[in-house]
Amino acid sequence: MISVLFVCLGNICRSPLAEAIFEHKIKVLGLSSHFKSDSAGTSDYHIGELPDDRTIRCAQNNGLKISHRGRQVNRTDFREYDYILAMDESNLNSLNQMKKRFNFPNKEIYLMRDFVEGHEGLPVPDPYYGGEKEFEDIFQILDQSIDGFLEKVKETHQLYA
């Protein structure tokens, strides 16, 4: 089983939306049995909370179900997840500090947009202080990024739908 963890700051906007998009795509591709996914935050701001209302509406507007409670990245995540995908440089830096503290020096962590040619190193902007448009914009960014990620993973692990 291939495990994927999506990570942003508070785990109520970008990462639960990425998780919902990913779950939908692997279901459509008939690959659900090959994957386990979750999302988490680098901060403890929203532990136990539902995703932001705008995240839920954005998911619903795009035909996705979203069911998640905010949680913080922990030591076990570095052991259990094959792919850890950060939404931006700040979260990538936090994750890299955690991997040192938790003693997982060889754990590779990726930026979400590194799987879209020409967008490597770019962040998925945080829509928290924006409106519905910003949430739809990140939906499009995540949708494209997850397509690129899935292509890479399918090739790496020789998965064929």
C-alpha positions in Angstrom: 0.0 0.0 0.0 1.3 3.5 -1.0 0.7 6.1 1.7 0.4 9.8 1.0 0.2 12.7 3.6 -0.8 16.2 2.5 0.4 18.9 4.8 -0.4 22.6 5.3 -0.3 25.0 8.3 -3.6 24.5 10.0 -5.1 21.5 8.2 -8.4 23.1 7.5 -8.0 24.6 4.0 -5.5 23.2 1.5 -4.5 19.8 2.9 -8.0 18.4 3.5 -9.0 19.7 0.0 -6.0 18.0 -1.5 -6.8 14.8 0.4 -10.4 14.9 -0.9 -9.3 15.5 -4.5 -6.8 12.7 -4.3 -9.3 10.2 -2.8 -11.7 11.1 -5.6 -9.1 10.6 -8.3 -7.9 7.2 -7.1 -11.4 6.0 -6.8 -12.2 7.1 -10.4 -9.0 5.4 -11.6 -9.9 2.2 -9.7 -6.7 2.5 -7.6 -8.2 3.0 -4.1 -6.9 -0.4 -2.9 -3.4 0.7 -3.6 -3.4 3.9 -1.5 -3.9 5.3 1.9 -4.1 9.0 2.4 -4.5 11.6 5.1 -3.8 15.3 5.8 -2.3 17.1 8.7 -1.0 20.5 9.8 2.3 21.6 10.9 0.7 23.7 13.6 -1.8 22.8 16.4 -4.2 25.6 15.6 -7.2 23.5 14.5 -6.8 20.1 16.0 -10.2 18.3 16.0 -11.9 20.9 13.9 -13.8 20.4 10.6 -12.3 21.9 7.5 -13.0 25.6 6.9 -16.6 26.2 5.6 -15.2 27.5 2.3 -13.1 24.3 1.9 -16.2 22.2 2.4 -18.3 24.3 -0.1 -15.4 24.2 -2.7 -15.2 20.5 -2.4 -19.0 20.1 -2.7 -19.1 22.5 -5.7 -16.6 20.2 -7.4 -18.5 17.0 -6.6 -16.3 15.9 -3.8 -17.0 14.5 -0.4 -14.8 15.8 2.4 -14.7 14.3 5.8 -11.7 15.2 8.0 -10.9 16.5 11.4 -7.8 18.7 11.8 -4.7 17.1 13.2 -1.1 17.9 13.7 1.8 16.1 12.0 3.5 13.7 14.4 6.5 11.3 14.6 4.5 8.3 13.4 3.7 10.1 10.1 7.3 10.1 9.2 7.4 6.3 9.6 4.0 5.5 8.1 3.8 7.7 5.0 5.7 7.1 1.8 5.0 10.5 0.4 4.7 13.7 2.5 3.6 16.6 0.4 3.9 20.2 1.7 1.8 23.0 0.4 4.5 25.7 0.6 8.1 26.4 1.6 7.2 27.4 5.2 5.5 24.0 5.8 8.4 22.2 3.9 10.9 23.9 6.3 8.8 22.9 9.3 8.6 19.3 8.1 12.3 19.2 7.5 12.9 20.4 11.1 10.5 17.8 12.4 12.2 15.0 10.5 15.6 16.0 12.1 14.0 16.1 15.5 12.2 12.8 15.0 15.4 11.2 13.6 14.2 10.5 10.0 17.1 12.0 8.2 16.5 10.2 4.9 12.8 10.9 4.6 12.1 12.8 1.4 9.5 15.5 1.6 8.1 17.2 -1.5 6.4 20.4 -2.4 2.9 19.8 -3.8 3.5 21.7 -7.1 6.8 19.9 -7.8 4.8 17.4 -9.9 3.7 20.0 -12.4 6.2 20.9 -15.1 7.1 24.6 -14.9 5.7 25.0 -11.4 8.3 23.2 -9.4 9.1 25.0 -6.2 6.0 27.2 -6.3 3.6 27.2 -3.3 -0.1 26.4 -3.2 -1.2 29.8 -1.9 -3.0 29.8 1.4 -6.6 30.9 0.7 -7.5 31.4 4.4 -7.8 35.2 4.2 -9.5 35.2 0.8 -12.9 34.3 -0.4 -14.6 31.7 -2.5 -12.6 32.6 -5.6 -9.3 31.9 -3.8 -10.6 28.5 -2.7 -11.6 27.7 -6.3 -8.2 28.8 -7.5 -6.4 26.5 -5.0 -8.8 23.7 -6.1 -7.5 24.1 -9.7 -3.9 24.2 -8.5 -4.3 21.1 -6.4 -6.3 19.2 -9.1 -3.4 19.8 -11.6 -0.7 19.0 -9.0 -2.4 15.8 -7.9 -2.7 14.7 -11.6 1.0 15.2 -12.0 1.8 13.4 -8.7 -0.4 10.4 -9.6 1.3 10.1 -12.9 4.7 10.0 -11.2 3.5 7.5 -8.6 1.8 5.3 -11.1 5.1 5.2 -13.1 7.3 4.7 -10.1 5.2 1.9 -8.6 4.1 0.5 -12.0 0.4 0.9 -11.3 -2.0 0.6 -14.2 -5.6 1.4 -13.9 
